[in-house]
Structures are given as C-alpha cells and as structure tokens.
C-alpha cells in the first residue's frame, strides 16, 4: 500500500477542506454535471448541513468528501493533509479512523448482530476485542439500544437501525462524521430522534457534515449550505437568535 | 381570541384570570402569552354583544371579580364556529410580491431575496426546534402546535427551492 509522507499539520487546519471539486456522471444520455466547482471548509466542532432539491448533487458531494467517489478535478484535504494520492485502500482506512459515515438506508451488515455490526469497524481498526466491546456497550447504551445487542438488523425499526449505524460510525471516535440523508427513510418520530442525537454529539464537540432535504434536520446545524445544480448558492450561519426580535414565543402566531 | 374564550366558557363559568391561565396551560410556551388586559377587553366586548354575561362577585379583601358564563347566543356562536371549516393559510403574499416585482424595480436580485428569506425560515425553524425541546413532551397540544408550524415552514422552504430552481433556469 502506498503511503503519502506525513505532512506537518497545522493545529488550526480545517477538519475538512475541498477546493475546485468537479464531478460529472457519464451514464446514458447527456452527461450529468453533479458537482460543478465547490470550495468548502469545515472547521473543528462545526455542524454543517447541506440542503437542496433532490438531484442537486449533494449526495455526490458527500461521496467525494468521504472518498467514496473520486472527483474529475479538485482536491480534498483531511486535517490539512491532501488526499490526492490516496489509494482506495487508504480511503477505506481513513473511513474507519478519521471519517464516520451514516447513510439513508443504514447499510448495516444484515447477517451480523447489532453488537457485531458496531464492533466490526473497531476490530478492523486494530482495537482489542475487549476494548471494542466496551466501546460498543457504551455507545449502544447512549443511543438507547440496550438489550438489542443480539438482535439482527432486520428485526429493528428504521429508527433503531439508524441508531445502530450511528454507533458504528462513531465507534472509532472519528474527528469527522458525514451523514447522507440520515432521516431520509424515517418517519417524523425517527427524524426527531436522529436530529436530537446528532445535536447531542455535536454539543460534545463532534464535527458533523450532513446532507439532507429535511429543513427540520438541517436547522439543528449551526451552518447551512444551500446546494443548487452542483454549486453552493448560499452559505449561512444560523445564529439561533429569534429572527424577528420578539422573543421565542413570538415564533408562533395564532390568529383570532 | 374571542372564540377561544367562548370555548373555554362552554365548560363552565370562570373569571378573566382563570381563562388566561387555562389558555397558557393548554397551549404551552409556544403560544404568545395573551396579556390579561387583552382578555378583559375581549370579555367586555363579548358581554356587550350578548354572547356572555358577567356577574360581580364580592371578595372580602380584594376588589370584586367578575365571573362570566356563556349565554344561549354565545353557545350558538360557538356551535356555528365548529360548523365552519377554517381558512387554509395562503402563500406568503408579501414575499411573493417582492420576488415577482424585483426585476422591474432593479432594487433587488431574486436569488439574493430567496437566500435571505431562506435564512430567516431556517432560523425560525431552529427556534421552533428549541421550543419543542423545551416544552414538556406530555403537553401534546403544545407539541402539535409547534409541529404544525414546522411543517408549514418546511413547505415554505420547499417552495423557495422551487422558486430558485425555476428562476435560475431563466438566468
């Protein structure tokens, strides 16, 4: 496996940086310009949501940032380190160490128990079985999944499966969590649950980049990027102060 | 507020301050707290129009309080209220007029307008999420009120997205 020489990392380097990302899908018919020149930096501790209509290219963007797809041009840096020379194998390693990912359809291994699904990435990363088990127990308790260790993914509700996927993504304490429509196949109760958990991990310092078309989920982030037609149309910090200066109960107006 | 007060009085007689507390308890923090002055003014008007009737009750150490009850006409008005369906909220006309007329004024860019409006909606959505988290989960009515506001806002945001898609195509 080829390794790039370790480069000096500035303490204040963004957890994630992208410059000039371009990706065109060549399928049948006209080429689809999914990502058309994206510059982006995510600082440590930020919770960033990317929203936009379906087909705007936001999932492709997340795949480029997590090394699941390679850009046609442009580069991605992790903690100040350029990933241009990363092999597939190296990306796979980074997706265990530095990046956790949750997907819309959970992508759990269906013939492994909940416990094994969560422990597997820890074991693959070289953690001792005892340590992996301890991490798994802590995360499942945290996520309200005690007693489900022996269940198979198919026996769980969508919301529960997504919580298992979240535990799996976080078991190696990655500096960056990527989430691709994590509530996209959940009902509104499941959506609230995922929103609450992401907020909680963020409050403890987890850096998160989330792709979603659900504004309720996006509004949990402290920065929202609007993605249209492969480009960033707006990049706004949500200040969390009431927008009309009338106090929090002024958000709702009941008419007579 | 008129009809909500009538509805509260359908249960039995009450004085103004009780009605204020009932409303607050039912709707939770999401509801802009009605001030007691507004309630007394509204009760006065309802009494004048014969929908409720008030009765002074003497209190030994305090000023008299007025206990109101629903009249037959009031009960009829309330019944009519429940007969009607409510008007659905309309598209945000003011924003839409701004957006539609922007190119003619040369004073604002449509996409910039949409972005600005989206920021406001997202901030409001965030406020609502906080409100929902702060409100007791057991207060179903209040939680439903907030959830309704969030779903409306989600629709507004979806619609902004549609505006942006259409208008960017024209550019």
Contacts between the chains, C-beta under 8 A, distances in Angstrom:
chain1	res1	chain2	res2	distance
A	52	B	161	7.2
A	53	B	161	5.2
A	53	B	162	8.0
A	53	B	165	6.2
A	188	B	147	7.6
A	195	B	129	7.3
A	196	B	133	7.7
A	214	B	154	7.5
A	215	B	121	7.3
A	215	B	122	6.6
A	215	B	125	5.5
A	215	B	153	6.8
A	215	B	154	5.0
A	215	B	157	4.5
A	216	B	125	6.3
A	216	B	129	6.8
A	216	B	150	5.7
A	216	B	154	6.4
A	218	B	122	6.7
A	218	B	125	7.8
A	219	B	122	5.3
A	219	B	123	7.9
A	219	B	125	3.7
A	219	B	126	4.3
A	219	B	128	7.9
A	219	B	129	5.8
A	220	B	126	7.5
A	220	B	129	6.4
A	224	B	119	7.9
A	224	B	122	5.5
A	226	B	115	6.9
A	226	B	118	6.4
A	226	B	164	7.9
A	228	B	164	6.0
A	228	B	165	7.1
A	228	B	168	6.3
A	229	B	165	7.9
A	229	B	168	6.5
A	233	B	111	7.0
A	233	B	115	6.7
A	233	B	164	6.9
A	234	B	115	4.1
A	234	B	118	6.7
A	234	B	119	7.4
A	236	B	115	7.5
A	236	B	118	7.7
A	236	B	119	4.7
A	236	B	122	7.2
A	238	B	119	7.7
A	238	B	122	5.7
A	238	B	123	5.6
A	238	B	126	5.4
A	239	B	123	6.7
A	240	B	123	7.3
A	240	B	126	5.8
A	240	B	127	7.8
A	240	B	130	7.7
A	241	B	123	7.5
A	242	B	123	7.6
A	242	B	124	7.9
A	242	B	127	5.4
A	243	B	120	4.9
A	243	B	123	4.5
A	243	B	124	5.5
A	243	B	127	7.4
A	248	B	29	7.4
A	248	B	127	5.9
A	248	B	130	7.1
A	248	B	131	5.9
A	249	B	29	5.8
A	249	B	30	6.5
A	249	B	31	6.7
A	249	B	32	4.9
A	249	B	33	6.4
A	249	B	131	7.7
A	250	B	32	5.9
A	251	B	30	7.5
A	251	B	124	5.8
A	251	B	127	4.7
A	251	B	128	5.8
A	251	B	131	6.4
A	251	B	149	7.1
A	252	B	30	5.1
A	252	B	31	6.6
A	252	B	32	6.7
A	252	B	128	7.8
A	252	B	131	7.9
A	252	B	145	6.6
A	252	B	146	7.2
A	252	B	149	5.3
A	253	B	32	6.7
A	254	B	27	7.9
A	254	B	31	6.4
A	254	B	32	7.2
A	256	B	1	5.3
A	256	B	2	6.2
A	256	B	3	7.4
